[in-house]
Amino acid sequence: MQKIAKVNYKEEKENKHSDYFTSFVLEPLERGFANTLGTALRRTILSSVSSVAPFAVKIENVDHEFMALENVEEDVVIILNNLKKIKFIYNPEVFVDNEPIKVSFDSEKFEGTHITANDIKYPAGVVIVNPDQHIATISKKNALKFEMFLTSGRGFVSFEDNKKIIAEKGTELESSLKSGIILAVDSDFSPVLNVNFKVDELNSASNIIQERLEFNVKTDGTVEAKDAIAEAAKILIAHLKIVSNTENLEINEKDYFEEEKIKEETPKDKSIDINDLNLTVRSLNALRRAGFKTVSDLEKIDEEELSNVKNLGKKSVQEIIQKLQERGISLKKGE
């Protein structure tokens, strides 16, 4: 096999702003290799570098995100958006098997008015890089209590997908707050803010044209630029190793591919909150006062027991039965 020129890899010191915003150069590359490597690295670094982000938040006395809290300047939507802006350093030893980690805040003993990320209680091993991130402004003690659940991942996960995760985990998400529901939020795991590359020809006058690849990376401060590139490269190598003879390469593909787990699928609709049934306000309030919180709670009673719920008329009972049937669920059969 014909050998190619030895390739050098270095950091471009002249273009370095910090460890989190810098440039790297790879040269000399044979014609076409710069674009091939640049495109593959760029796509992988944007979508597949591991990080940490919140996926669920519980705020005391909050039953949905479109609420305002007494003695709190920001509404719930703004508070959730501020919480999502907190950036965490990813420590694989802390986030084992994607088990969620809880962080919390209680304004009962809080002396100030402006709550920042630095005021939140974090377990050992969890580190934030922007402690000055504003969360909320309160005018009275005990005005705000919340818990935020963190997990590790890659790419972007919508709040709709996180709703399913919350339903699956159920009681695993233990909360010390007396009231309120767990709200799903979008999870943006990518620590990379910007990445681009530039290709230059080194010897265009020669018969053999070589190229120079300059790779520019800017991260959010949770991972150094060189480490983000290194992880993206290892992910690509793990894929390529499968289709090549590289036994001597010290890359373990098990670090990048999950083992396939076959598990019995269980109906998920039964664990959803009754809010998601789209019931009328009258029916929903009557069920909540009677202690019904999830669809599985309703499945345990028959039609007669449902009819005996205070403030539920025949029309409301039929409405509830119909909404359950739309999800393939029925009440318990009467004896």
C-alpha positions as CSV (number, residue, x, y, z in Angstrom):
1,M,0.0,0.0,0.0
2,Q,1.3,3.4,-0.9
3,K,2.1,5.6,2.1
4,I,0.9,9.1,2.5
5,A,2.7,12.1,4.0
6,K,3.0,12.3,7.8
7,V,0.3,14.6,9.2
8,N,0.9,17.1,12.0
9,Y,-1.7,18.2,14.4
10,K,-1.2,21.3,16.6
11,E,-3.1,24.2,18.3
12,E,-2.9,27.5,16.4
13,K,-1.7,29.7,19.2
14,E,-2.2,32.9,17.2
15,N,-5.9,32.3,17.1
16,K,-6.3,31.1,20.6
17,H,-8.7,33.2,22.8
18,S,-8.9,30.7,25.6
19,D,-9.0,26.9,26.3
20,Y,-12.7,27.1,25.4
21,F,-12.3,29.1,22.2
22,T,-9.4,28.2,20.0
23,S,-8.2,26.7,16.6
24,F,-6.4,23.6,15.6
25,V,-4.5,22.8,12.4
26,L,-4.0,19.5,10.6
27,E,-1.5,19.4,7.7
28,P,-0.4,18.3,5.2
29,L,-3.5,16.3,4.0
30,E,-4.0,14.8,0.6
31,R,-6.4,16.5,-1.7
32,G,-10.0,16.0,-0.5
33,F,-9.1,14.8,3.0
34,A,-9.5,18.2,4.6
35,N,-13.2,18.5,3.7
36,T,-13.8,14.8,4.5
37,L,-12.3,15.1,8.0
38,G,-13.7,18.6,8.6
39,T,-17.2,17.7,7.8
40,A,-17.2,14.5,9.8
41,L,-15.7,16.1,12.8
42,R,-17.9,19.1,12.7
43,R,-21.1,17.1,12.5
44,T,-20.0,14.8,15.3
45,I,-18.8,17.5,17.6
46,L,-22.1,19.4,17.3
47,S,-24.3,16.3,17.9
48,S,-22.5,13.7,20.0
49,V,-20.3,15.3,22.7
50,S,-21.5,14.3,26.1
51,S,-22.7,16.9,28.6
52,V,-25.2,17.5,31.5
53,A,-28.5,19.3,31.4
54,P,-31.8,19.5,33.4
55,F,-34.7,17.4,32.1
56,A,-37.3,18.0,34.8
57,V,-38.1,20.7,37.4
58,K,-40.5,20.8,40.3
59,I,-41.6,24.1,41.8
60,E,-43.7,24.1,45.0
61,N,-47.3,25.2,44.5
62,V,-46.9,25.0,40.7
63,D,-49.3,22.7,38.7
64,H,-48.4,24.0,35.2
65,E,-45.7,26.2,33.6
66,F,-48.1,29.1,32.8
67,M,-48.4,30.3,36.3
68,A,-47.2,33.3,38.4
69,L,-45.9,33.0,41.9
70,E,-46.7,35.4,44.7
71,N,-43.7,37.5,45.8
72,V,-41.7,36.3,42.8
73,E,-41.0,38.8,40.0
74,E,-40.6,36.2,37.2
75,D,-43.3,33.9,36.1
76,V,-42.7,30.1,35.9
77,V,-41.8,30.1,32.1
78,I,-39.0,32.6,32.7
79,I,-37.7,30.7,35.8
80,L,-37.6,27.5,33.8
81,N,-35.7,29.2,30.9
82,N,-33.2,30.6,33.4
83,L,-32.7,27.2,35.0
84,K,-32.0,25.7,31.6
85,K,-29.1,28.2,31.1
86,I,-27.1,26.9,34.0
87,K,-24.1,25.0,32.7
88,F,-22.6,21.9,34.4
89,I,-19.2,20.2,34.0
90,Y,-19.7,16.6,32.9
91,N,-18.2,14.1,35.3
92,P,-18.8,10.5,34.2
93,E,-18.1,9.2,37.7
94,V,-21.1,11.3,39.1
95,F,-23.6,10.5,36.3
96,V,-23.5,6.7,36.3
97,D,-26.0,4.7,34.2
98,N,-27.9,8.0,33.4
99,E,-29.3,8.1,37.0
100,P,-30.8,11.5,37.6
101,I,-29.2,13.8,40.1
102,K,-31.3,16.3,42.1
103,V,-30.3,19.9,43.0
104,S,-32.6,22.2,45.0
105,F,-33.3,25.7,46.4
106,D,-35.3,26.8,49.4
107,S,-35.8,30.5,50.0
108,E,-36.9,30.0,53.6
109,K,-33.4,30.9,54.9
110,F,-32.3,32.9,51.9
111,E,-31.2,36.4,52.9
112,G,-31.1,38.1,49.5
113,T,-33.6,38.9,46.8
114,H,-31.7,37.9,43.6
115,I,-31.4,34.2,43.3
116,T,-28.5,32.9,41.2
117,A,-27.1,29.5,40.3
118,N,-24.6,29.9,43.1
119,D,-27.5,29.7,45.6
120,I,-28.6,26.3,44.6
121,K,-27.6,23.3,46.7
122,Y,-25.6,20.8,44.7
123,P,-24.4,17.3,45.7
124,A,-20.7,16.5,45.7
125,G,-19.2,16.2,42.2
126,V,-21.6,18.5,40.5
127,V,-19.8,21.7,39.3
128,I,-21.3,24.8,37.5
129,V,-19.4,27.1,35.3
130,N,-21.7,30.1,35.4
131,P,-22.7,30.6,39.1
132,D,-23.8,34.2,38.4
133,Q,-26.7,32.9,36.1
134,H,-29.8,34.7,37.3
135,I,-32.8,32.5,38.3
136,A,-35.4,34.7,40.0
137,T,-36.1,37.8,42.1
138,I,-38.1,37.4,45.3
139,S,-39.5,40.0,47.7
140,K,-40.2,37.7,50.6
141,K,-38.7,34.7,52.3
142,N,-40.2,31.3,51.6
143,A,-41.5,32.6,48.2
144,L,-39.8,30.1,46.1
145,K,-38.8,26.4,46.5
146,F,-37.8,24.2,43.6
147,E,-36.0,21.0,42.7
148,M,-34.2,20.4,39.4
149,F,-33.3,16.9,38.0
150,L,-30.1,16.6,35.9
151,T,-29.0,13.8,33.6
152,S,-26.2,13.3,31.1
153,G,-26.8,12.9,27.3
154,R,-25.9,14.0,23.8
155,G,-27.5,16.4,21.4
156,F,-31.0,17.9,22.0
157,V,-34.0,16.3,23.7
158,S,-37.4,18.0,23.6
159,F,-39.6,18.4,26.6
160,E,-42.2,16.1,25.0
161,D,-39.6,13.3,25.0
162,N,-38.6,14.2,28.5
163,K,-42.3,13.8,29.6
164,K,-42.0,10.2,28.6
165,I,-38.8,9.8,30.6
166,I,-40.5,11.3,33.7
167,A,-43.5,8.9,33.3
168,E,-41.1,5.9,33.0
169,K,-39.0,6.8,36.0
170,G,-42.1,7.6,38.2
171,T,-41.2,7.3,41.9
172,E,-37.5,7.3,41.1
173,L,-37.7,11.1,41.0
174,E,-38.1,11.6,44.7
175,S,-39.2,15.0,45.8
176,S,-39.3,16.7,49.2
177,L,-41.7,19.4,48.1
178,K,-45.2,19.0,49.4
179,S,-47.1,20.3,46.4
180,G,-46.7,20.9,42.7
181,I,-46.0,18.6,39.7
182,I,-42.8,17.7,37.9
183,L,-42.5,19.7,34.7
184,A,-40.5,18.5,31.7
185,V,-38.1,20.9,30.0
186,D,-36.0,20.8,26.9
187,S,-32.5,19.4,27.4
188,D,-29.7,20.9,25.3
189,F,-26.7,18.6,26.0
190,S,-24.3,20.1,23.4
191,P,-21.5,22.0,25.1
192,V,-20.3,23.4,21.7
193,L,-21.5,26.9,20.9
194,N,-19.8,27.2,17.5
195,V,-17.6,25.1,15.2
196,N,-16.3,25.7,11.7
197,F,-13.4,24.7,9.6
198,K,-11.4,26.2,6.7
199,V,-9.5,24.4,4.0
200,D,-6.4,25.9,2.3
201,E,-4.2,24.5,-0.5
202,L,-0.5,24.3,0.5
203,N,1.2,23.8,-2.8
204,S,-1.2,24.6,-5.6
205,A,1.7,24.9,-8.1
206,S,2.8,21.3,-7.6
207,N,1.4,18.2,-9.4
208,I,0.5,16.8,-6.0
209,I,-1.7,19.2,-4.2
210,Q,-1.9,19.0,-0.4
211,E,-4.3,20.7,2.0
212,R,-4.3,22.4,5.4
213,L,-7.4,22.0,7.7
214,E,-8.0,24.7,10.3
215,F,-10.7,23.7,12.8
216,N,-12.2,26.4,15.1
217,V,-14.2,25.4,18.2
218,K,-16.0,27.5,20.8
219,T,-17.6,25.8,23.8
220,D,-19.8,27.0,26.7
221,G,-17.0,26.5,29.3
222,T,-18.0,23.1,30.5
223,V,-15.5,21.3,28.3
224,E,-12.2,22.5,26.7
225,A,-12.2,22.8,22.9
226,K,-9.4,20.2,22.5
227,D,-11.4,17.7,24.6
228,A,-14.5,18.2,22.5
229,I,-12.5,17.5,19.3
230,A,-10.9,14.5,21.0
231,E,-14.3,13.0,22.0
232,A,-15.7,13.5,18.5
233,A,-12.7,11.9,17.0
234,K,-13.0,8.8,19.3
235,I,-16.7,8.5,18.4
236,L,-15.8,8.4,14.7
237,I,-13.0,5.9,15.3
238,A,-15.4,3.7,17.3
239,H,-17.7,3.5,14.2
240,L,-14.9,3.0,11.7
241,K,-13.3,0.3,13.8
242,I,-16.3,-1.9,13.2
243,V,-15.7,-1.9,9.4
244,S,-11.8,-2.0,9.6
245,N,-9.1,-4.3,10.8
246,T,-7.8,-2.2,13.8
247,E,-7.2,-4.7,16.6
248,N,-4.2,-2.8,17.9
249,L,-6.2,0.5,18.2
250,E,-6.7,1.3,21.9
251,I,-10.4,2.3,21.5
252,N,-13.1,0.3,23.1
253,E,-16.3,0.6,21.1
254,K,-18.3,-0.4,24.3
255,D,-17.6,3.1,25.6
256,Y,-19.6,4.6,22.7
257,F,-22.3,2.0,21.9
258,E,-24.9,0.9,24.4
259,E,-25.6,-2.8,24.8
260,E,-28.9,-3.7,23.3
261,K,-31.5,-4.3,26.1
262,I,-34.7,-6.2,25.3
263,K,-37.3,-5.3,27.8
264,E,-41.0,-6.0,27.9
265,E,-43.0,-2.9,26.9
266,T,-45.5,-1.7,29.4
267,P,-48.3,0.7,28.7
268,K,-47.2,4.2,29.5
269,D,-50.5,6.0,29.2
270,K,-51.6,4.6,32.6
271,S,-49.0,6.7,34.4
272,I,-49.8,10.0,32.8
273,D,-51.3,12.9,34.8
274,I,-55.0,13.4,34.5
275,N,-54.2,16.9,33.3
276,D,-53.3,15.4,30.0
277,L,-56.8,13.9,29.4
278,N,-58.0,17.4,28.3
279,L,-61.0,17.2,30.6
280,T,-63.3,20.2,31.3
281,V,-62.3,22.3,34.4
282,R,-65.3,21.0,36.4
283,S,-64.4,17.3,35.8
284,L,-60.7,17.9,36.4
285,N,-61.2,19.8,39.7
286,A,-63.7,17.2,41.0
287,L,-61.2,14.4,40.3
288,R,-58.3,16.2,42.0
289,R,-60.4,17.0,45.1
290,A,-61.2,13.3,45.3
291,G,-57.5,12.4,45.3
292,F,-57.2,11.2,41.7
293,K,-53.8,12.2,40.1
294,T,-53.0,9.7,37.3
295,V,-54.9,7.6,34.8
296,S,-53.9,4.5,36.7
297,D,-55.8,5.9,39.8
298,L,-59.0,6.0,37.7
299,E,-58.5,2.5,36.3
300,K,-58.8,1.1,39.8
301,I,-62.5,2.2,40.2
302,D,-65.7,1.2,38.4
303,E,-68.4,3.4,36.9
304,E,-70.6,3.4,40.0
305,E,-67.7,4.6,42.2
306,L,-66.8,7.3,39.7
307,S,-70.5,8.5,39.7
308,N,-70.3,8.8,43.5
309,V,-67.4,11.3,43.3
310,K,-68.6,14.7,44.6
311,N,-69.6,17.3,41.9
312,L,-69.4,14.7,39.1
313,G,-72.7,14.6,37.1
314,K,-73.7,12.0,34.5
315,K,-72.3,14.2,31.7
316,S,-68.9,14.5,33.4
317,V,-68.7,10.8,34.1
318,Q,-69.4,10.0,30.4
319,E,-66.8,12.6,29.4
320,I,-64.1,10.9,31.6
321,I,-65.0,7.4,30.3
322,Q,-64.8,8.6,26.7
323,K,-61.4,10.3,27.3
324,L,-60.0,7.1,28.8
325,Q,-61.4,5.0,25.9
326,E,-59.6,7.2,23.5
327,R,-56.4,6.0,25.1
328,G,-57.5,2.3,25.1
329,I,-58.2,2.3,28.8
330,S,-61.4,1.4,30.6
331,L,-62.7,1.6,34.2
332,K,-62.8,-1.5,36.4
333,K,-65.8,-3.7,35.8
334,G,-68.5,-3.5,38.5
335,E,-69.1,-6.6,40.6
